[in-house]
Amino acid sequence: METPEENAYVLDAESAAEMARLMRQDVLLTRGMGGVFPEQGEADLADIQRVLDLACGPGGWPLEVAYTYSDMEVVGVDISARMIAYARAQANAQQRTNVRFEIMNILQPLAFAEDSFDLINARLVNGFVKKEMWPVLLREALRVLRPGGMLRLTEAEASMSNKPSFEKAFGALMRVLARAGMSFSPSGNYHSLIQMLPSLLRQAGVSHIRTRAYFLEFSYGTEAHESFYLDFQSAFSQITPMIEKLGIMGTDEWRTLSHQALAEMLQEDFCAAWTLLTAWGHR
């Protein structure tokens, strides 16, 4: 079992390429899901004053929350010094006085007192949280969440498509996560986390659990297609060392496959989508 002090992120969290990829991905998710809290009504957010975003990356979601809800105090934390430096610069440039960012490993005890936040958010942390670390993460999140506060998780399942090389390449990415201990799939062909979210919340003691699913299409010709293409282009390139290190396939074979997958994404009959799930409940 990995100790919480280790950085399990399968890509380089300090690289400029990864920061650029996460910036694009953040916009895709918020826009595709319909906002920062698309499943919550105004009544659900009436008592939310202090918000914590775990693994905030370059800070897109906290900044958008701070802009949309100027009466909320928002904190974003991430393990990457590069990401936090960028997020702080953006907050200063946008003159967002109700948001701040801290360098923090969310798999370690969080540097906050008990009952500090009204809502805790985590979005797409499946790239570094191992299976056995989920109870640790949720337990620590609940420690800093006030009684009655909301814990909100959003995760994605493997991309579905109609192209063979794209399917095979994405399957290789899933096997990287599986061999790194982050998959809930017995076969390793999928991440299989979204169906686990309600159960993980129940096991942590969260009550009044609800869910909402999202279908983000990025077929050729859709608004999201170009951004998803750039996202996969970056991810396929960055994951190359791990593909060989974990014995998925050789570097040359992977590069040929990933180039074929990207070429398929540019075909007019390419169809693909992400399935996401938001699960939330209360302490």
C-alpha positions as CSV (number, residue, x, y, z in Angstrom):
1,M,0.0,0.0,0.0
2,E,1.3,3.4,-1.0
3,T,2.0,5.9,1.7
4,P,0.1,9.2,1.5
5,E,3.3,11.2,1.3
6,E,4.1,9.9,-2.2
7,N,2.9,11.6,-5.4
8,A,1.1,9.0,-7.4
9,Y,0.1,11.3,-10.3
10,V,0.8,9.3,-13.5
11,L,1.7,12.4,-15.5
12,D,4.2,15.1,-14.6
13,A,2.2,17.5,-12.4
14,E,4.8,20.2,-12.7
15,S,5.0,20.2,-16.5
16,A,3.8,23.1,-18.6
17,A,2.2,20.6,-21.0
18,E,0.1,19.1,-18.2
19,M,-1.0,22.5,-17.0
20,A,-2.1,23.5,-20.4
21,R,-4.0,20.2,-20.8
22,L,-5.7,20.7,-17.4
23,M,-6.7,24.3,-18.3
24,R,-8.5,23.0,-21.5
25,Q,-10.0,20.1,-19.6
26,D,-11.4,22.3,-16.9
27,V,-13.2,24.6,-19.4
28,L,-14.6,21.5,-21.2
29,L,-16.0,20.0,-18.0
30,T,-17.5,23.2,-16.6
31,R,-19.1,24.1,-19.9
32,G,-20.2,20.6,-20.8
33,M,-21.8,20.1,-17.3
34,G,-23.5,23.4,-17.5
35,G,-21.8,25.4,-14.8
36,V,-19.9,25.0,-11.5
37,F,-22.9,23.6,-9.5
38,P,-25.3,22.5,-12.3
39,E,-27.1,20.0,-10.0
40,Q,-27.6,22.4,-7.1
41,G,-30.5,24.9,-6.8
42,E,-30.1,28.3,-5.0
43,A,-31.7,26.8,-1.9
44,D,-29.1,24.1,-1.8
45,L,-26.3,26.7,-1.8
46,A,-27.9,29.1,0.6
47,D,-25.8,28.1,3.5
48,I,-22.6,27.6,1.6
49,Q,-20.0,30.3,2.5
50,R,-16.6,28.5,2.6
51,V,-15.7,26.1,-0.3
52,L,-12.6,23.9,-0.7
53,D,-11.6,22.4,-4.0
54,L,-9.3,19.4,-3.7
55,A,-6.6,19.0,-6.4
56,C,-7.6,22.3,-8.1
57,G,-4.9,22.2,-10.8
58,P,-4.5,25.6,-12.4
59,G,-7.5,26.9,-10.5
60,G,-10.2,27.1,-13.2
61,W,-13.1,25.7,-11.1
62,P,-12.3,27.8,-7.9
63,L,-11.9,30.9,-9.9
64,E,-15.2,30.4,-11.7
65,V,-17.0,29.7,-8.3
66,A,-15.4,32.9,-6.9
67,Y,-16.6,34.9,-9.9
68,T,-20.2,33.4,-10.0
69,Y,-20.7,33.5,-6.2
70,S,-18.9,36.6,-4.9
71,D,-20.2,36.0,-1.4
72,M,-18.4,32.7,-1.1
73,E,-14.9,32.3,0.2
74,V,-13.1,29.7,-2.0
75,V,-9.8,27.8,-1.3
76,G,-8.1,25.6,-3.9
77,V,-5.3,23.2,-3.1
78,D,-3.0,21.2,-5.3
79,I,0.3,19.3,-5.0
80,S,1.9,21.2,-8.0
81,A,3.8,24.4,-7.2
82,R,3.5,25.4,-10.9
83,M,-0.3,25.0,-10.9
84,I,-0.7,27.0,-7.7
85,A,1.6,29.8,-8.9
86,Y,-0.5,30.1,-12.1
87,A,-3.8,30.0,-10.1
88,R,-2.6,32.7,-7.8
89,A,-1.5,34.9,-10.7
90,Q,-4.9,34.5,-12.3
91,A,-6.7,35.4,-9.1
92,N,-4.6,38.6,-8.9
93,A,-5.2,39.4,-12.5
94,Q,-8.9,39.0,-12.1
95,Q,-8.9,40.8,-8.7
96,R,-10.7,37.9,-7.1
97,T,-10.3,38.7,-3.4
98,N,-12.6,35.8,-2.3
99,V,-10.3,33.0,-3.5
100,R,-6.9,31.8,-2.4
101,F,-4.7,28.8,-3.4
102,E,-2.3,26.6,-1.3
103,I,0.2,23.9,-2.2
104,M,-1.0,20.8,-0.5
105,N,-1.0,17.0,-1.1
106,I,-4.6,15.9,-0.5
107,L,-3.4,12.4,0.3
108,Q,-1.8,13.8,3.4
109,P,-3.7,15.3,6.4
110,L,-5.1,18.5,5.2
111,A,-3.7,21.7,6.8
112,F,-7.2,22.9,8.0
113,A,-9.0,22.7,11.3
114,E,-12.0,20.5,11.8
115,D,-15.4,21.9,10.5
116,S,-13.6,24.5,8.3
117,F,-15.7,24.3,5.2
118,D,-19.4,24.2,4.1
119,L,-18.7,22.4,0.8
120,I,-15.8,20.3,-0.4
121,N,-15.4,19.6,-4.1
122,A,-13.1,17.1,-5.9
123,R,-13.2,16.7,-9.7
124,L,-11.3,14.1,-11.8
125,V,-8.8,13.0,-9.1
126,N,-8.8,9.4,-10.6
127,G,-5.4,10.0,-12.1
128,F,-3.6,9.8,-8.8
129,V,-5.8,8.4,-6.1
130,K,-5.2,4.6,-5.6
131,K,-8.1,2.4,-4.7
132,E,-7.0,1.9,-1.1
133,M,-6.6,5.7,-0.6
134,W,-10.2,6.6,-1.3
135,P,-11.4,5.9,2.3
136,V,-8.4,7.9,3.6
137,L,-9.2,10.9,1.3
138,L,-12.9,10.9,2.1
139,R,-12.3,10.5,5.9
140,E,-10.0,13.5,5.9
141,A,-12.4,15.6,3.7
142,L,-15.2,14.9,6.2
143,R,-12.9,15.9,9.1
144,V,-12.6,19.5,7.7
145,L,-16.2,19.6,6.5
146,R,-18.7,21.1,9.0
147,P,-21.6,18.9,10.2
148,G,-24.3,19.2,7.6
149,G,-21.8,20.3,5.0
150,M,-21.7,19.0,1.4
151,L,-19.1,16.6,-0.1
152,R,-19.2,16.6,-3.9
153,L,-17.3,14.3,-6.2
154,T,-17.2,14.2,-10.1
155,E,-15.4,11.5,-12.0
156,A,-15.4,10.2,-15.6
157,E,-15.5,6.8,-17.3
158,A,-13.4,5.7,-20.2
159,S,-14.2,7.3,-23.6
160,M,-16.5,5.5,-25.9
161,S,-15.9,5.7,-29.6
162,N,-16.5,4.0,-32.9
163,K,-12.8,3.8,-34.0
164,P,-10.5,0.8,-33.4
165,S,-7.1,2.6,-32.8
166,F,-8.7,5.2,-30.6
167,E,-10.4,2.5,-28.5
168,K,-7.1,0.5,-28.3
169,A,-5.1,3.6,-27.3
170,F,-7.6,4.6,-24.6
171,G,-7.6,1.1,-23.4
172,A,-3.8,1.4,-22.9
173,L,-4.4,4.5,-20.8
174,M,-6.8,2.5,-18.6
175,R,-4.3,-0.3,-18.2
176,V,-1.7,2.3,-17.0
177,L,-4.1,3.3,-14.3
178,A,-4.9,-0.3,-13.5
179,R,-1.3,-1.3,-13.1
180,A,-0.7,1.8,-11.0
181,G,-3.4,0.6,-8.6
182,M,-6.0,3.2,-9.5
183,S,-8.6,1.2,-11.3
184,F,-11.7,-0.5,-9.8
185,S,-12.1,-2.6,-13.0
186,P,-11.4,-6.4,-12.6
187,S,-10.2,-6.5,-16.2
188,G,-8.4,-3.2,-16.2
189,N,-10.2,-2.1,-19.4
190,Y,-12.1,0.6,-17.7
191,H,-11.6,2.9,-14.7
192,S,-14.9,1.7,-13.2
193,L,-14.9,4.5,-10.6
194,I,-18.2,6.3,-11.4
195,Q,-20.3,3.4,-10.3
196,M,-18.3,3.2,-7.1
197,L,-18.8,6.9,-6.0
198,P,-22.1,6.4,-4.1
199,S,-20.8,3.3,-2.4
200,L,-17.6,5.1,-1.4
201,L,-19.6,8.0,0.0
202,R,-21.9,5.6,2.0
203,Q,-18.9,3.7,3.4
204,A,-17.4,7.0,4.5
205,G,-20.6,7.9,6.4
206,V,-22.0,10.5,4.0
207,S,-25.8,10.8,4.1
208,H,-28.5,11.9,1.7
209,I,-26.4,10.8,-1.3
210,R,-27.6,11.9,-4.7
211,T,-26.2,11.6,-8.2
212,R,-26.4,13.3,-11.6
213,A,-24.9,11.9,-14.9
214,Y,-23.5,13.9,-17.8
215,F,-22.8,12.9,-21.4
216,L,-20.0,15.0,-23.0
217,E,-19.9,14.3,-26.8
218,F,-16.8,15.1,-28.7
219,S,-17.6,13.6,-32.1
220,Y,-16.1,15.2,-35.2
221,G,-17.9,18.4,-35.9
222,T,-19.1,19.0,-32.4
223,E,-18.1,22.1,-30.4
224,A,-16.0,20.1,-28.0
225,H,-14.1,18.1,-30.6
226,E,-11.1,20.3,-31.1
227,S,-10.4,20.7,-27.4
228,F,-10.7,17.0,-26.8
229,Y,-8.4,16.3,-29.7
230,L,-5.8,18.6,-28.1
231,D,-6.4,17.0,-24.7
232,F,-5.7,13.5,-26.0
233,Q,-2.8,14.7,-28.1
234,S,-1.1,16.0,-24.9
235,A,-2.1,13.0,-22.8
236,F,-0.9,10.4,-25.3
237,S,2.5,12.2,-25.6
238,Q,2.9,12.7,-21.8
239,I,2.0,9.1,-20.9
240,T,4.6,7.5,-23.2
241,P,7.2,6.8,-20.5
242,M,4.6,5.1,-18.3
243,I,3.4,3.0,-21.2
244,E,6.8,1.3,-21.5
245,K,7.7,1.5,-17.8
246,L,4.6,-0.5,-16.8
247,G,4.9,-3.0,-19.7
248,I,1.9,-2.0,-21.6
249,M,3.7,-1.9,-24.9
250,G,7.0,-0.6,-26.4
251,T,7.5,3.1,-27.1
252,D,7.5,2.8,-30.9
253,E,4.4,0.7,-30.9
254,W,2.6,3.2,-28.6
255,R,3.6,6.1,-30.7
256,T,2.3,4.4,-33.9
257,L,-0.9,3.5,-32.2
258,S,-1.5,7.0,-30.6
259,H,-0.8,8.7,-33.9
260,Q,-3.4,6.4,-35.6
261,A,-5.9,7.2,-32.8
262,L,-5.4,10.9,-33.3
263,A,-5.8,10.5,-37.1
264,E,-9.1,8.7,-36.5
265,M,-10.3,11.6,-34.4
266,L,-10.0,13.8,-37.5
267,Q,-12.2,11.5,-39.6
268,E,-15.6,12.9,-40.4
269,D,-17.4,9.8,-39.1
270,F,-15.6,9.8,-35.7
271,C,-18.0,9.5,-32.8
272,A,-17.1,9.6,-29.1
273,A,-18.2,10.8,-25.7
274,W,-17.3,10.9,-22.0
275,T,-19.7,9.8,-19.3
276,L,-19.4,11.7,-16.1
277,L,-21.1,11.3,-12.7
278,T,-21.4,13.8,-9.9
279,A,-22.2,12.2,-6.5
280,W,-22.8,14.4,-3.5
281,G,-24.1,14.1,0.1
282,H,-23.8,15.6,3.5
283,R,-21.8,15.0,6.6
